[in-house]
Amino acid sequence: MLYATFILKENIYLNVFVMKEYEDRDGGDNLIIRVEQKEKEENFSEWRLPDMACYKSYGFSELDLFAIEDYLTVNESIIWDDWREHKNARIA
């Protein structure tokens, strides 16, 4: 699900996708988030929420990853709410 597009730097737009939800060993809910540069999809990073772990990345600098992490941290609760709403709409 394409969640949002935001500006990383001047003329660099990122698409944020919610890829899937899964349950960890302890029964907690997690989301897989993929962030791609809009003009260069080969530049991407994949994140696990709620622990804000970037487990895969290509084409982004360390400063870019910090900016993406900041975006995800600030918007985490909204992302979760929107994902649950989207998931419930698919079921209904």
GINOR-V127817 format. One record per helix or strand of 2 or more residues. SS is the DSSP state (a for helix, b for strand). FROM is the first residue (numbers start at 1). LEN is the number of residues. If there is no record, write none. Layout:
ss: (SS,SS)
from: (FROM,FROM)
len: (LEN,LEN)
This chain:
ss: (b,b,b,b,b,a)
from: (2,12,29,44,53,62)
len: (8,12,9,6,6,30)
